[in-house]
Amino acid sequence: MAFRMTESVEAPQLHVPSAVHLPSDHGYIHSVESGAAVDGPGMRFVFFTSGCLFRCSYCHNPDTWKLHNGRSVTLDEAMAEVKPYAGFLRVAGGVTISGGEPLMQAGFVGALFRRIKDELRLHNALDTQGFLHAHVDDNWFDPIDLVLLDIKHSDPAKYEKLTAQPLQPTLDFAHRLKRLGKPIWLRYVLVPNLTDDADDVARLADFVADLGSVVERVEVLPFHQMGAHKWAELGMKYPLQGWPTPSNEATAAARSIFAERGLKVF
């Protein structure tokens, strides 16, 4: 393989883009789901925040890209939405904050996680690609029990073509989670002819295996066309219109590459 996926030796402090929402007393929520079963362990109450700097070719939620496409909510209002489910969630699952990209609103999301932990005593999961992690301190992660980490490709050039952003900040974030001892569920979307090359998958599998025991599982998620209609509704051309879904054999082959490195794969 041409290079090793490593942590930056001296990673520069990431400049916080002007599009990022800084206040902690209110934020923008695109939608919520009260009975999600695929966003962390057990049944989850999921806040989908709005705002994302990525422009992924296969994005199934392009309607979350713009921060102010979401409804403005205060911390108290967000807590009021999840509180009725707290008793059930305490034994059945927990809360996940997804997006969009939650770190676009790190002040609000961090404050919401802390109140959910302190007041409702619920399991908290963060669903992120980690690109903006450098503008929050380590204490920000204290109330977070699990990170659903999305690494979209292992090759920097292909990653940037796929997402319009560089790969390295996400790799640095993975190393940071290892240092903090935060459990990770690694998520990888398998797209035919884009992310399914065996060498690319093996490179990522090597990187993930090197993170050690913090990686609790790897989820290889077959690409689908379920979000195509949203691009059309927004008047945008979908880059992967008509693109095939991976075969069962291709999905099994990718999963086996991770499994060969001792990783628990789904």
Secondary structure, 3 states (H helix, E strand, C coil): CCCCCCCCCCCCCCCCCCCCCCCCCEEEEEEEEEEECCCCCCEEEEEEECCCCCCCCCCCCHHHCCHHHCEEEEHHHHHHHHHHHHHHHHHHEEEEEECCCHHHHHHHHHHHHHHHHHHHCCEEEEEECCCCHHHCCHHHHCCCCEEEEECCCCCHHHHHHHHCCCCHHHHHHHHHHHHHCCCEEEEEEECCCCCCCHHHHHHHHHHHHHCHHHEEEEEEEECCCCCHHHHHHCCCCCCCCCCCCCCHHHHHHHHHHHHCCCCCEC
